[in-house]
Amino acid sequence: MSGAASVLRGAYETMSKRCATHAILIFTFLAVVSVTSPRKAASQERPRLRVSTLFIGSSLLPFWFAQDQGIFNRAGVDVELIWMQSNLSTSALLAGEVDMIFGTPQVPLTVMSAKNAPNLVVVGAWASASEHWLVVHPTIKSVKELDGKVLATSRPKSADHGYALTILERNGVDSRRTIFLSAGGQAGRVAAIESGRVMGSVVNRYYALLLQRKGFRSIERLERADYPFPPSIFVAARESMKTKRAALKSFFTALVEATKKLKNDKDLNLRLIRKHLRLDNPEIIETAYEDGLTVSYPYFTERQFQVSLDLLSRSLGQPAELSYQRIVDHSIVEEVARASGL
């Protein structure tokens, strides 16, 4: 596990040696999963942004809404949304294959906390009403009973690994005695729970509901009043704040507009969730909608940063040293917020 952390922290240092490999991987992903705004002749005249999302979930509703309603185009920017695995997204940003990444703070902050870190900045943040639950086998009655048991995570040192460690330690469980099995994304972790290979995992609200319907138990929520879940953050190269400033400003102008408008069109939100998440159960779709509602934007606050740093330190197994003032640049979203009356 320490080797995995070392590879992640050192990824940017060996970028020049691995650009060719990353390019092949990146363009393979782009060919499979890119979702592009409708192209008209006028799009050739608009600046273009390639934004990589580190996950696919209902927290992306503002993006889907902006694309579906043509808000990005009207704001004067051609946006390509691309899903990649979190490590690959960061590599793509460092290689210049994408302009910005959006997702949980874990991976980008890991790279930004390394020695001789690349010149990346957090541009803004969108927080949803997302909930994360530790869901366990029906025979487990309390978190303490997970002592020495096997839990599923997506991979060592991942964000959800940090979530599980936080819940275990909060309840006095020695996490060193817990065995963590890498099972991939939430669907893979759900399958691991259902098969009995593990006794539980931390998943979001609608995956927790899926498991509850099958008799599994949601035993504890990560988020508390004194421990808010970190928002997803936008990270870009600091140089892009100058070279792509106009396009970034148009992007955030459109995203703010979409975030405001989507609150008034629940039916469209439900349709977008069915389309992008491929869900068909009305109760699950409704839960995904509630989980994806935006609760704060466009700033990454110091409190959110501290919680992100705490989760990062837990998953890495060592303190993560970062300065909020050094890595956050809100200048673009501040301009947009003033113009939008936020």
C-alpha positions in Angstrom: 0.0 0.0 0.0 2.9 2.4 0.7 4.1 1.6 -2.8 0.8 2.7 -4.3 1.0 6.0 -2.4 4.6 6.5 -3.7 3.5 5.8 -7.2 0.7 8.4 -7.0 2.8 11.0 -5.3 5.6 10.5 -7.9 3.4 10.4 -11.0 4.1 14.0 -12.0 7.9 13.6 -11.6 8.1 10.9 -14.2 5.6 12.5 -16.6 8.2 13.2 -19.3 9.1 9.6 -19.5 5.5 8.4 -19.6 3.8 10.9 -21.8 3.6 8.5 -24.7 2.0 5.8 -22.6 -0.4 8.3 -21.0 -1.4 9.6 -24.4 -2.3 6.1 -25.6 -4.4 5.5 -22.5 -6.0 8.9 -22.6 -7.1 8.8 -26.2 -8.4 5.2 -25.7 -10.6 6.6 -22.9 -11.6 9.6 -25.0 -12.7 7.3 -27.9 -14.9 5.3 -25.5 -16.4 7.7 -23.0 -16.3 11.2 -24.3 -19.6 13.1 -24.3 -19.4 16.1 -26.5 -21.7 19.1 -26.9 -23.5 19.3 -30.3 -21.2 20.8 -32.8 -22.5 23.4 -35.2 -20.5 25.5 -37.6 -20.3 28.3 -35.0 -18.6 25.9 -32.5 -15.4 26.2 -34.5 -15.3 29.9 -33.5 -15.9 29.3 -29.8 -13.0 28.4 -27.4 -13.0 24.8 -26.4 -12.5 23.2 -23.0 -11.9 19.6 -22.2 -13.1 18.8 -18.7 -12.4 15.4 -17.2 -14.7 14.2 -14.4 -13.3 11.7 -11.9 -16.7 9.9 -11.4 -20.1 9.4 -12.9 -22.9 10.3 -10.5 -25.9 12.5 -10.0 -23.6 15.3 -8.6 -22.9 15.9 -12.3 -26.5 17.2 -12.8 -25.4 20.8 -13.4 -23.1 19.6 -16.2 -25.7 17.4 -17.9 -28.3 20.2 -17.6 -26.0 22.8 -19.2 -25.2 20.5 -22.1 -28.8 19.4 -22.6 -30.1 22.9 -22.6 -27.3 24.4 -24.7 -26.2 26.7 -21.9 -22.5 26.1 -22.5 -22.8 27.0 -26.2 -24.8 30.2 -25.4 -22.1 31.2 -22.9 -19.6 31.0 -25.8 -17.6 27.9 -24.9 -17.5 24.4 -26.5 -17.3 21.9 -23.6 -16.3 18.3 -23.9 -17.0 16.2 -20.8 -14.8 13.2 -20.4 -15.0 10.5 -17.7 -11.6 9.0 -16.7 -10.4 7.1 -13.6 -9.1 9.5 -11.1 -5.4 8.7 -11.4 -5.6 8.9 -15.2 -7.5 12.2 -15.1 -4.7 13.8 -13.1 -2.1 12.4 -15.5 -4.1 13.8 -18.4 -4.1 17.2 -16.8 -0.4 17.1 -16.2 0.2 16.0 -19.8 -2.0 18.8 -21.2 -4.6 16.4 -22.7 -7.4 18.0 -20.7 -7.8 21.6 -19.5 -9.5 20.9 -16.1 -10.5 18.0 -13.9 -13.5 17.8 -11.6 -14.0 15.3 -8.7 -13.3 14.4 -5.1 -10.1 16.2 -3.8 -8.2 13.0 -2.9 -6.1 12.4 -6.0 -5.3 16.0 -7.1 -4.5 17.0 -3.5 -2.2 14.0 -3.2 -0.2 15.2 -6.2 -0.3 18.8 -5.0 1.1 17.8 -1.6 4.2 16.1 -3.0 7.7 17.5 -2.9 8.3 19.8 -5.9 4.6 19.6 -6.7 3.3 20.6 -10.2 1.8 24.1 -10.5 -1.9 23.2 -10.1 -4.6 25.2 -8.5 -8.1 24.7 -7.2 -10.3 27.0 -9.3 -13.7 26.4 -7.6 -15.9 23.7 -6.0 -19.5 22.4 -6.3 -20.9 20.5 -3.3 -23.9 18.3 -3.5 -26.2 16.8 -0.9 -24.4 13.5 -1.3 -24.4 11.0 1.6 -21.9 8.2 2.1 -23.0 5.2 4.2 -21.1 2.2 5.6 -23.3 -0.6 4.5 -22.7 -4.0 6.1 -23.8 -7.6 6.1 -27.1 -8.1 8.0 -25.3 -10.1 10.8 -23.3 -7.0 11.7 -25.1 -4.9 14.4 -22.5 -2.2 15.2 -19.3 -0.8 13.7 -17.3 -2.3 16.5 -18.2 -5.8 15.2 -16.1 -5.0 12.1 -12.9 -5.4 14.1 -10.7 -7.8 12.1 -13.2 -8.1 9.3 -12.8 -7.6 5.5 -14.2 -4.4 3.9 -14.2 -3.4 0.2 -12.6 -0.3 -1.1 -12.1 0.8 -4.7 -8.3 0.6 -4.2 -5.6 1.3 -1.6 -5.3 4.9 -0.5 -8.5 5.9 -2.4 -11.1 8.4 -1.2 -13.6 5.7 -0.1 -10.7 4.0 1.8 -10.4 7.3 3.8 -14.1 7.3 4.4 -14.1 3.8 5.9 -11.0 4.6 8.1 -12.8 7.7 9.4 -15.9 5.8 10.4 -13.9 2.9 12.0 -11.7 5.2 14.0 -14.6 7.3 15.0 -16.1 4.2 16.7 -12.8 3.0 18.4 -12.0 0.3 15.9 -8.3 -0.3 15.2 -8.2 0.0 11.4 -4.9 -1.8 11.3 -6.8 -5.0 12.1 -9.2 -4.5 9.2 -8.5 -6.1 5.9 -9.3 -4.0 2.8 -10.1 -5.7 -0.5 -9.8 -3.7 -3.7 -13.1 -4.2 -5.6 -13.2 -1.2 -8.0 -16.0 1.4 -8.2 -19.3 1.4 -6.3 -20.9 -1.3 -8.5 -17.9 -3.6 -7.9 -18.0 -3.0 -4.1 -21.8 -3.7 -4.1 -21.1 -6.9 -5.9 -18.4 -7.8 -3.3 -20.9 -7.2 -0.5 -23.7 -9.2 -2.2 -21.3 -12.2 -2.8 -20.2 -12.3 0.8 -16.5 -11.7 -0.1 -16.6 -8.7 2.3 -18.6 -7.6 5.3 -19.2 -4.1 4.0 -18.1 -0.9 2.2 -18.8 2.8 2.1 -21.1 3.7 -0.8 -23.3 6.7 -1.7 -27.0 7.1 -0.8 -28.6 5.4 -3.8 -26.2 2.4 -3.8 -26.9 2.1 -0.1 -30.6 2.0 -0.9 -30.0 -0.8 -3.5 -28.3 -2.9 -0.8 -30.9 -2.1 1.8 -33.6 -3.4 -0.5 -31.7 -6.7 -0.5 -31.5 -6.9 3.3 -28.1 -5.3 4.0 -27.8 -2.7 6.8 -26.7 1.0 6.5 -24.9 1.2 9.8 -23.3 4.7 9.9 -23.1 7.8 7.7 -19.8 9.5 7.1 -21.2 13.1 7.1 -22.0 14.8 10.4 -22.8 18.4 11.3 -19.2 18.8 12.4 -17.8 16.8 9.5 -19.3 17.9 6.2 -18.5 15.9 3.1 -15.9 17.7 0.9 -17.2 19.1 -2.3 -15.9 18.1 -5.7 -13.3 20.5 -6.9 -12.1 22.0 -10.2 -8.4 21.8 -10.7 -6.4 23.3 -13.5 -2.8 24.3 -14.3 -2.0 27.7 -12.9 -0.9 28.9 -16.3 -4.4 28.1 -17.7 -5.8 30.9 -15.4 -4.1 33.2 -17.9 -4.1 31.4 -21.2 -7.6 30.0 -21.0 -9.2 32.6 -18.7 -11.9 33.7 -21.1 -13.0 30.1 -21.8 -12.9 29.2 -18.1 -15.0 32.2 -17.2 -17.6 31.3 -19.9 -17.6 27.7 -18.5 -18.3 28.8 -14.9 -20.9 31.4 -16.1 -22.8 28.6 -17.8 -22.4 26.2 -14.8 -23.8 28.8 -12.4 -26.8 29.5 -14.7 -27.4 25.7 -15.0 -27.2 25.2 -11.2 -29.8 27.9 -10.7 -32.2 26.7 -13.3 -32.1 23.0 -12.6 -33.8 23.5 -9.3 -37.0 24.5 -11.1 -37.2 21.4 -13.5 -37.2 18.2 -11.5 -38.7 16.2 -14.3 -35.8 17.0 -16.6 -33.3 16.2 -13.8 -35.0 12.8 -13.4 -34.8 12.2 -17.1 -31.1 13.1 -17.1 -30.4 10.7 -14.2 -32.2 7.9 -16.0 -30.2 8.6 -19.2 -26.7 9.0 -17.7 -26.8 6.6 -14.8 -29.0 4.0 -16.6 -31.4 3.6 -13.7 -35.0 2.6 -14.1 -36.3 2.1 -10.5 -38.3 5.2 -9.6 -37.3 5.1 -5.9 -33.6 4.7 -6.8 -33.9 7.6 -9.3 -35.5 9.8 -6.7 -32.8 9.0 -4.2 -30.1 9.8 -6.8 -31.8 13.1 -7.5 -31.8 14.0 -3.8 -28.2 13.0 -3.6 -27.2 15.2 -6.5 -28.8 18.4 -5.5 -26.2 21.2 -5.3 -25.9 22.7 -1.8 -23.0 25.1 -2.1 -20.9 26.6 -4.9 -18.6 28.0 -6.4 -16.0 28.3 -3.6 -13.7 25.7 -1.9 -13.9 26.9 1.7 -11.2 26.6 4.3 -13.4 24.3 6.3 -14.0 22.0 3.3 -10.2 22.1 2.6 -9.4 21.0 6.2 -11.9 18.0 6.0 -10.4 17.0 2.7 -6.9 17.2 4.1 -8.0 15.1 7.1 -9.4 12.4 4.8 -6.3 12.5 2.7 -4.0 12.1 5.7 -6.0 9.1 6.9 -6.0 7.3 3.6 -2.2 8.0 3.0 -1.4 6.9 6.6 0.7 10.1 7.1 0.0 13.8 7.5 -0.6 15.7 4.2 1.0 19.2 4.3 -0.7 21.8 2.1 -1.4 25.5 2.3 -4.9 26.6 1.4 -3.6 30.0 0.3 -1.0 28.4 -2.0 -3.3 26.0 -3.9 -6.6 27.9 -4.2 -7.3 30.6 -6.8 -10.9 31.8 -6.7 -10.3 34.8 -9.0 -12.4 33.5 -11.9 -15.3 32.2 -9.9 -15.3 35.4 -7.9 -15.8 37.4 -11.1 -18.6 35.1 -12.2 -20.3 35.2 -8.8 -20.3 39.0 -8.8 -21.7 39.1 -12.4 -24.3 36.4 -11.5 -25.5 38.1 -8.3 -24.4 35.3 -6.0 
